[in-house]
C-alpha cells in the first residue's frame, strides 16, 4: 500500500546464507555465531569493552540497571524524549524516573543543566539516549556523573557507527545497551547488546543474561564442561544463533549503509531547508559524526500534524512520531515531572522515511507529499 515505507531492510543473499549456516550448525541458541558477534562488536567499540549479545535492547538496559545495583528507593534520571523502554526498565527494578528535558528546539539531546537539576540524594544513575544517532554533550554529562558519583548508562538504540569527537557512542558510560530491532541501523528483528568496560559490571551482566549459570549450555554441548553453578539469580535474556548471524552481516554493512543514509539526509536538507513550516533538529551543528538513524522534523505550531500524516498517507508515504510524550501515557501520567521542551517536540515532531536502500527519487516523493500536506 505504500509508495515509500518508513523503513525497509537492507538485506540480500548474505543474510540468507548466514541464517542457513546457523540452522545447519544444529545449535540454535548462543553458540559460535553469538561468540563471533560479541567479539566483532567488541572490536567495533574498542577492545577494552566486553560485549554480551542479548534478546533485545530493553533487556540490555534492564540488565544494566541491575548490574549497577539500581533498585527500590533509587532514582534514575532518564530522557524526556525517548522510547518508553528507558522508563519501563527503571520502573521494573523498583526505581523512580526523573525526566531530564531536551536542550532546545534545535538540539533534542538531554540538557546537562536539566540533568543536574534533577539530581537528589536518591539519584543512583543517569540514563541517556543519543536521539536519532546524534551525540549528547558527553563532556558535560560524564563530568556530572563523575562529580556526583552516579552510574552512567547509555541507551545506544540509535547509535551504531556514530561518535562524539571521534570516540564511539556507547563507550562513555558504565554500561551501554544497543538495540538491533528491525528498524535500527543494525537490523536482526529482535536483539541487542550490552557492553561494559568494568570487569565487575561485566560479570554481573553475564550472570544476569542466562539464569546466573557459570557455564553456558554451548560449552556443555561442546564437552568443555559437565555441570554448572548458579552464583546469583539471573534472567533469560539470551539471543539465538540466527539473529547473531544476521548481526554479523549487518555489522559488516554498517559503514556503507550509514554513508548512504548521510547522502539521503543531505538530499532531504536540499529539499526542505527553505520550507518555513518546518525545523530540522541538529541541522547546523554536530558534536561528532552522526549515523542518521531517523529523519525527524519539527512542524510549526500552526500546522495540524494529523492532517499532514493523513495527507501523506493518501499519497502513499508512511510516517511516524518519535516519540509520544511520556507524560501522556496512562502508566506514567502524574507519575513523572513535566518537561516543556520535550513535550512540545512530542506534539509537533514528524519522522520521514529513511533507510539505506532508499533512492533519491523516493526522497523526492516524500518531500513532494510533505509539501502538499503542508499547503
N, C-alpha and C positions, 0 to 999 in steps of 0.2 A: 504493500500500500504506500510505501514511502519512495519518493524520488531521491531523497537524501536522508539516510538514517543518522541518528545521533552518533552512533559508533558502529564500526564493523571490525571484525577480527583481522589481524594481519597474519593469516595462516596460509600455508601451502603444503606441498608434499613432505616437507621436512617435519612438520608436526605429526603428520600421519605416520611417517616412518618411526618417529620417536615413540609414539604410543604403541605401535606394533612391537617394537623391541621390548618395551616394558611388559606387554602381555605375553610375549614369547618367553620371557625370563621365568615365568611361573611363580614369581614372588611380587605381590601387588602392593604391599604397604611398607614404606620406609625401608627400602633396600639400597642397592648400589646407586640407582639413579638419584635417590634423595641425598646420599652422601656426596655424590658428584655435584649436585645442585648447590648444596651448602658450601662446599669447597669453592665453587666458582663464584658464588655470591660473596664469600669472604675476600677473595682476590679482588672482586669488583669494588668492595668498600675499602679495602686495605687490609693487609694480612693480620693486623692487630685485632681485628674483630672476629669473634666467633659467631657463627650463624646457625640457626635451627629452623628448618622448614616445618611449617605448621599448617593446620587445616584451613585457616583464613586469617585475615588481618586483625579481626576483632579478637581472635584467640591470642594473637601476639600481644595485643595491648592488655588483655586480661592477665596474661602471664607476666607482663612487665610490671604491672601494679603489684601483683602477689610477690614477685621476686624481689621487689623493693620494700616489702613489708607494709604496704599500704592497707589499712583495714578500718574497722568501725571506729568512729570518733575522729578520723583524719579528714582533712580537706585536700582536694586536688583542684588546682587551677586549670581549667580546660577551655578550649577555644569557643567563642560565641558563634563563629561562622564555620561550621563543620558538619560532617555526617554524625548522626546521633550515637555512633559506636563509642566515641570518647566518653560521653556522659553515661551511657549504659554500663560500660565496664567499671566505671568509677562507682556507680550505684551498686553493682553486683558485689563488689568487695566490701561494701558497707560504708564507704566514704561519701562525703558530700561534694557536690560540684560548686565551684565558684567560677563564673564565666568571665573571661577577660575579653574586652571589646576589641574590635579591629582598630587600626591606626587612623585611617581616613578613607574617603571615597575613592582614592586612587591606590591606596595600599591596604589590602584586605587581610594582611597578616596581623597576628596578635600584637597589640601595642605593649611594648615593655613597661611603659608607665602604668598601664592598666593592670599588668601582671603584678607590679609592685604594690599597687593599691589593694589588690585582693588578698595579699598575704596577711595571715593571722597567726596566732600561736598554735593553731591546729593544722596549719598547712604542712603537708608532707611532701608533695610533689607538684611539678608543673608539667602538664602535657600540652605540647604544641603541635600544630598542623601547618605544613608548608602548603598553603592553599594554591591549587592549580599548578603546583610544581615550581612556585616562586618562593625563594628562601625568606624565612623570618630574619629579623635583625639578631643574628646569633651572638655577636659580640656582647651586646647588652643583656640578652637573655641568659647566656652562660654566666656572665658576671653576677647577675641577680641570684641565680641558683647557687653559685659558689659562696657568695657573701651570706646568704640566708640558710645555707646548709640544706638545700632542697634537692630531691631527686629530679632529674630532667629526663622526660620520656618524649621521644619524637614519634609522632604519628606520621609515618612516611608513605601513606597510601598513595599520595600523588607524586612521589619524588624520584623514582629510579632514573638515574642519569643527570639529575640536577645537582648543582653545587652552590656553596656560599664561599665566595672569594677563593675558588679553586678547590675547596675541601668538600667531598661528597656529603650531601644531606643524609642524615642517619648516623653520622659519626661524631656528633657533638654531645649527645646525651649519655645517660647511664644505660638506657635501653632504647632501641628503635624497633618499631613494628611496621612491616611492609605488607601491603595487600596486593594480591595478584588476581583480583576479581576480573570478570570478563572485560570490563571497560577500562582497565588500567593499562599503563604503558607496557607492563609485562602481564600478559593475559593467560591464565590457565583454567579459568572457570571459577573455581574456589581454591584458595591457597594463600599462604602468607609466609613471612619470615620474621623471626625475632633475632636481633643482633645485639651483642654486648661485648665490651672490652674487658670489664672487670670479671675475673675468673669466678669469684664467689657468686656474683649475679648470674653468670652463665650457668653455673652448676644448678642454681635454683631454677632457672628456666628449663634446663634439661630434665630435672626431676619432675617438674610440673607437666611437661609435654606428654609423658607416657606413663601415667599411674605411679610415678615415683620409682619405677624399676631401674635397678643399677645396670642391668644388661638388656639391651633391646632384643626383640624376637628374632631379628635378622642374624644377630651373632649366634643365637642358639641354632637357627636353621643352618648356618654355615659350620656348625660344630665347634665354634670358638668358645662356647660356654655350655654348661649343663643346666644351671638354675640361676636364680637372681635373688636379690634382696630388695625390700622396699624401705628406702631411707626416710621418706616423708610422704604424706598423702599427695597424690597427683591427679591429673586430669587425663582425658584422652583427646589431645589436640594434634594427633599425628596426620601427616599428609600421605597420600598414596603415590605409588611409583609413576602412574600415568601423568599426574599433574607435575611431578618433579621433572619428568622427561620433557613435558611441554615447556616448563620453566627454563630448562637448559637451552632449548632452541630459541625461545623468546629473548633470553638474555643476550645471546649472540646477535640477534637482530636489533637490539635496543638502540645502539648509536645511530644506525641508518634510519630507524623509524623515528627517533626524536628529531633528526635533521629534517626529515620530510614534514613533520609536524611544524617545525620552525618556518619552513618555506610556505606552508599553507597559512599559518598565522600571519605572516608578513603580507600575504595576499589579502587576507581579511582586513589588515590595517589599511592597505591601499584603497580598499573599497569603503571603509567605514570611518576613517579618521575625520572626514569633513561632515559627518552626519551630526547635526546639533542635538538630536534627541537621545543620543547615547554617549556614555563614557566607557572607556575600556581600561580596566584596572591594570596597574603595572606597566602601562604603555610607555611611559617616558623615563623609567628608571629600573634598575635591577641591582640586586646585591650579589649577583653571581650569574651562573648560567642556568636558566630555567629549562624544563623539559616539555613545556607546553602541553600539560596533561589534558586540560579542557580549555574551551574558548568562551569565557564569561564576558558579558557586557552588562552595563547598568543603564536601565531605561530612565528617561526623565520622569519626574514625579507626575507630570500631567498625562503620561502615556498609560493607557489601560493594558496591563500586561496580558490579561486573559484574552482580550481581543486580538492582540498580536499573536499569541500562541495559536489561537483558533484559525486566524487568517493564514499563518504559515502552514498549519496542518492541512488546510484546504488546498494549499499549493504543494502538498506532498513533502514538507520539510518537518522533521522531528526535532523538538527542542526539549529542554529540561530546566530544572531550577536547582542551583547549588548554593545555598540549601534553605529549606524552610526554617523559620525561626524556632529555636529550641523552646522559647517561652510559650509558643502556641501549641505544643504537643500536650495531650492530656496528661501524660505521665509526669511532665515537668512544669506544668502551669502552676504558678505561685510557689514553686519549689526552687527556682533559680533567680538570680538577680537580673535586673534589666540591663541591656547593652544597646543603647540607642542607635549607634552607628551600624552595628551588625544587623539589628532588626530592620533598619531602613534598607540595607542591601538585600536582605531576605525578601522584602516586599517588592523589590524592583529589579532583581537580577534575572537574567535570561542566559541560558547556556546554548550556544550554537554547535552544530555538528563539527567534530574534529576526529580524525583517525588517519593512520599512516597511508592507507591505500586510497584516500580521498583524492580527487582531482581538482585542479584549479577551476575547471568548468563547474564542478559541484559547489565549490565555494561561491561562485557567481550566482548559481541557482539559489543558494541560501540567502545571499545578500539581497538579491532582487526580491525574494519573498519577504525578507525583513523590511525593506524599504516600502514595499507595498502595504505591509501590515501597519507601518507607522504613519502612513498617509491618511 
